[in-house]
Amino acid sequence: MKTKFFLSVLALGLMFSAFGQKPVMELTFTAIDSIAYVQLDSIKVMNRTQGGDTTLYWPDTVLVLDYQVGIPDHNNEDGNFQVFQNFPNPVTDQTTISLFIPEKDEVGIIITDLIGRVIIKSDRLLDKGTHFFRFTPGEGNLYFFTAQWRCNSSSIKILQTASNSYGKSSLVYRGSEASSPQLKATADIQSFLFNLGDELLYIGYANGLQSGMLNAPEASETYTFQFATNIPCPGTPTVEYEGQVYNTIQIFSQCWLKENLNVGEMVPGTMEQSDNGTIEKYCYNNEPDSCMKYGGLYLWDEVMQQQGTQVICPQGWHLPTDEEWKVLEGAVDCQYGIGDPVWDNDGYRGYDAGTNLKVTSGWNNNGNGTDLFGFSGLPGGGRYDGGGFFGVDDLGGWWTSSEINNIHAWFRVLDCIGPEVVRGYVCQERGFSVRCLRD
């Protein structure tokens, strides 16, 4: 009989018995290889929002989050525009900020440091309701988050207990809900913290292999790890999209398109792509054959049209996040696994993930790969901000959907120099390739 691992989660804020309730969230884990059942050895659960982890060992395959829900300590009975205090505060790594918008309109967000320097500035068109952002502080210990809606302004103070050694602040939009702000909860058992809305990384281990997936659980759910790899995605070997057929590739629990996206109307490299309702693409050196070989090159804003709706990928697919790329890198590297801290670094990271993701020919300087997992990374180059192209046969660059600020976004590079994968952030007005990941 299975045993269950219980985490007791205390709700923060005022608790009223008339409104309080005690739901139980059960996260159940199983595994398959293609369609055949696989017995898991263990499951590691990592909180990617706050840090910390916990491990289940076979036959314990159910994680139970036992928590109370009451009325959060957000005093907004009048439904006015308001930024709510971030949680957790002080911040050790990342924190969640929520704000309420009475009516749909543009919201300006400015984050400043102690001496008034603007660290992040962003404008977003937001619908009525509560919206959530994940903020990662940089080197400073005190920040001010200010949001402006119409003629209204609301601010909070954010404290950080330990400075980010990389010195980079980031703000990521996490989504919305039309009702009142969601409750923030916390638990501390075996150093594992969990708040509703946190993104969790699940890593399943079986027969010396590992498979990973990401999710922000809101209710009981069953997760099935996939241990098949370098095969077409079971049930979805191909995807037809905008008149083209794309192959798929299963890399453990992630299903990717095997080719770079090549969709949209070609425009010259000197022209800026715009959110005009038509998808536009660059072809290297303005040659259509380059798009046929390497796929199109896109500005980040073109990929993330309509205020973050990832319309460029086929329905049921999306532009992967920075965290989803980390899972891929850990899955294909022979030395550093999924969830290893090395993937949080910038620059060249890992051991041979880049070699294992690159195609076996076409790279300069004998920088070809093994394509061990069928990802088939191509050296499609890129487009400079302002026009002009660079790097074909030397490197391939791929966007993530994770924004640093309104100027920069995270991306990945494979090159002909080293066997690693490069993680960095770059101006959103450069053009890079797009790979779509199944939802």
N, C-alpha and C positions, 0 to 999 in steps of 0.2 A: 504493500500500500504506500502511495506517495505521502511524504511529509511535506509540510509547507513552511517556508521561511517567512516569518512575520516581521514587518517593520511598523512600529507604532509611531504615527505622525501626529504631532500636536499642532492644532491650528493657532495661528497668531491672530490677535484682535479680540474683540468682545464676543463672548459666547452667551447666547440667550436660549434657554431651553425651549421656548415657544417656536424658535426657528431652527435650532440646531438639529443636525442629523448625523448619522455615522455610517456612511457608505464604505464599502470595501472594494478596492480595486485589485483584481487578480491578473497578474501577467504570467501567462502559461507559455512554456517553451517546448518545442519539438523540433525535429530535423528530418530532412530527406536528402537523398542523392539522386537527382533527377526526380523519379517518382517513388523510389525505394526508401523505406523507413531507415533512419540512422539513429542509433542510441547515443545520446550526448554523454560525454564524460563530465562536463561542468559548464556553467554559464557565468560569465563575468558581466556585471552591470556597472557601467561607469556614468556618472553624472557629468555631462559635458558643459553644463551651464555653471555649476558651482564647484565641480571637482568632487573627489571621493569615489569609492567603489565598494561593491560587495560581491561575493561569489556564492553561487549555488553548486552543490555537488550531487551527482546522481546518487539516489533517485529523487533528490529534491529539485523539481523542475518547475515549481510554481512560486513566484514571488508575490506575496500579499501585502499590499499597502493598506493598512488599517488606520483611517484618519477621521477626524471630525470636521464638519463644515458648519460654520455659523455665520454671523454677519461680520464682514470685514470692517476694519476701522477706517473706512473711507466715508467721510461725512460729505455727501453730495446729494442730499435729499431733493434739492431744487433742480437738479439736472443741469447745472451750470458747467461751462468749460473749466476743466481743472486737470492739472498734472498731479498725480498721487506720488507719495514718497516711495522711492525705489526700495526693492527688497531683494537680497539682504542689504542692509546699510548699518555699519560700514561694509565695504566691498573687499573681498579677498581675491577674487578673480573676475567674475562677471556679475552683473546685476540686472534685474528686470524693472523697467519703468513703464507705467501705464498712464494713459491720459484719456479723458472723456471729451467727445465732441458732440455738442447738442444738435448740430446740423452739418450736412456735407459742405465742405469748403477746404480751401488750401490752408495748411498749417505750416508755419515756419518754426524750425527747431534750431536753437543755438546752444552749444555747450562751450563754456568758457572756464578758464582755470582761475587760480587765486588772484592773479594780477590782471585779469581781464582779457587775456589773449583768447581769441576764438580758436577752439580746438576742432570743432565740427560744426558745420552749417548745412542744413538740409531743408528742402521744401517738399511737402507731399500733399496730394489731394486725398483727403480722408473722408470716408462716409461717416454718418452718424453712428455713435457707439463708442466702445472702449477699445483702444489700440495699445499694442504691447511692443516694446523695443528692448533689445538686449544691448547693454552698454558695457564695453571693456575699457577700463581706464588705462591711461598711459603712465608716465613717470610721476605725475603729481599726486598729492594726497587729498586735494579738495577741488571739487568741480561744481559748477552751477549749470543746471539743465533748465532752459527757458523755452517755452512753447508759446507761439502767438497765433491766435485765431480771430480773424476779423479785427476788432479793436480791443481784444482781450489778451491778457498776458498772465501766465502762471509759471512759477519757478520752484525748484527744489534744490537742496544742497546735498551733494553726494560725497561721502567720505571714503577714503581707501586706506586700508591698514598697511598694505605693502605695495610699493611701486612696481609696475610692470617693467621688468628688466629690458624688454625690447622697446619700450618707450612709445608704443603706438596705441592710440585710442581708436575705438571703432564703435559704430552704432548700427545695429541690424534690426530691420523691421520684422517682427515675429507674427503679425496677424492681428485679427480683431474679433470682437464679439459684440453683438448689437445690444446686449443687456448691460447690467452694472458690472464694474470691475471684478475679475475673478479673484477668489480668495487665495492668498499666499500661505502656504503651510510649510512646516519644516520638521525634520526628524534627525536624530543623531544616534544611530546604532552602528557600532563598528565603523565609525567615521563616515557613514553614508548619509548625505543630506538630500532631501527631496522636497521640491516645491511644485505645486501644480503649474504646469507650463514649462518645466525644465525639459531639456532635450537629453535623453538617455541613449547611451551606446550599449548595445547588447552584443556580446562576443560568445559564440558557441564553440566548444572544443569537442572533437571526436576523432579518434584514431590518428592522433598526431596532427590533424588539420584544424584550421579555425575559420569561422565565417562570422561576419558582422553586419549589423543593421542599426539604423538610427530611428528614434521615434520620441515624440513628446506625449506620453500617455495621458488620456483624460478619462478613460473608462477601462473596464476589464477587457482584455484582448488576448488572443493566442498568436504567438509569433512562430513562424516556421523557418528555421535556418535552412539554406540551400548549400549543399556541399559539392554539387556538380560544377565543373568549370571547363572553359574552352569548348563549349558546345552551344548550339543555338538555344535561345531561351525556351524552355519547355512550354509548348502551347502557343508560342509566338516566334516562329523562326524568321519571319520577315515582317516588315511594316511598310505599307504603301502610303506615301505622303506627298502631296503636291506633284503627282505624276511620276514620282520616282519610287523605286523599291529599295529599302534599306534592310540589310541583314542584321540580326541581333546576336549578341554574345553574352552568355551567362558566366559571370566571374563570382563564384560563390553566391552570396545572397543579393548581388546586384545584377540587374539585367540592363545592358547598354546597347545602344545602336553601335554596330561595328564600323560604320563609316562616319566621317564628319558630315555635318548637315550641309546641304547644298540646295537652298531654297531661296526664292525671291528674285527680284529684278536686278540685273547687274547695273551698277552705276560706276562712273570713273572714280579712281582713287582720290582725285582732287575735290570731289564733291562730298559734302557731309551728309551722312544718312540722317533721315528725320522721321519723326513719329507722324507720318502722314496717312496711316491706314494701309500702306503697302510695304511689305517686307522688301528691303533693299540689301544687296550684297556687293562686296568687292571681289574681283577675281585677280589673283596675283599678276602684276604687270598689265592689268586690264585685258588679260587674255582669257576668253571663255573656256579654253581647254584646261586652264589651271583650276577652274572650279570643278570641272569634270574629274580631275585627278585628285585634288586636295580638298575639295569642298569650298564653300564661300568663307569670306572673312567679314566679321561684323563688329560694329561698335557695341559697347556694353548697353547703351541706351536702346539700341535697335533690338537687341536680344530681349531686354526687359521692358518691352513696350507696355503701355496702358498701366502705368503706376505699379509695376511689379508683377503684372500678370504675364507669365512666361508663354506668350502666344507663339513664339517662333518654333517650339517643339510640337510634335504631333500630340493629339489629344491622348491623355493618359501618360505622357512623358514630360520631363521638365529639365531645365538646366540645373546640373548638380550644384549643391552648396559646397563651400570650403570643407565642411566636415565630411561630406560624402566622398570627396576626393581623398581625404585622409584615410577613410575606410578602404578605398580601392588600393591606395599605396601600401597600406599594411597587409592587405590580402595577397599582393603579388611580390612583395619583398621577401627574400629568403632568410633575412637576418632579423629585421625589425617587424614585429607583428602589429596587428590591428590594436589601436589604443596606445601604442608606445609613445612616450613624450617626444621622441625625435620628430614626429610628424607635425608637432605644433611649432617647430622652428621655421625660420625663413631661409631662403637660399637653397643650396644643394643639400638634400637630406636623404637618409636611408642608405642602403647598400647597393642593390641592383634593380630596384623597382623600375627605373627608367629603361634599362636594357630589356627587361621582361615585357614592357608595354610597347616598345618600338617594333616596326616592321623589320624584316630581315634584309632588306635592300633599299637603296635609294638615298641613304644618308652619306654625307661627305665625311672625309677623314677616317674612313673605316669605322664610323660610329653607328653601324647597324645594330639592330636588336635581335632578340631571340623570338619575340612575339609569343612567349610561352603560354599566355592566357588568352590569345586571340584578340586583344584590344586593337592591334594594328595601327599604332600611332604613326602618323605621317609627318614629314618635315615640310609643312605647308607654309612656313614663314608667317609674316605679319604685315600690317599696314601702319605706317607712322601716323601720329596725330597731325593733321594738316595735309596729308597726302604723301605718296611715295611708299615703296614696299621694301622689305628686307627679309633676309634669312631663309629663303627657300632652299631646301636640301640641307640646311644647317640646323634648323630648329622647327618645332611645332609649338604653338601656344594655344591654350584653351581657357575660355572664360569659366568662372564660377558665378553663381547668383549672389554671392556674399559681397556686400558693399562695405568699404572702409568709411567713406564719407561721400559727399556729392561729386567728388572728383576722381576718386580711386576705387578700384575693386580688386578682389583677389583673383589670381589666375595661376595656371600651371604651365611649365615649359619642359619639354624634352629636347635635348640638343645632342649634337654629334661629338661633344667633348667628353662627357662623363656618363657613368651608368646610373646616376641618381635622377630624381625628379626635383625640379626647382619650384618652390613655392614663393610667390611674391605678390606685390600689389602694384598696379600700373594705372596710368591715366585711362579713364573710360573712353577717351576719344581715339584710342588705338584700335586697330582691327585684328581680331584673332578668330580662331576656329571655334566651332560649337559641337559638343557631343551631348546627346540627350540620354537621360537615365529614366527608366520606367518608374512611375509613381509607386 
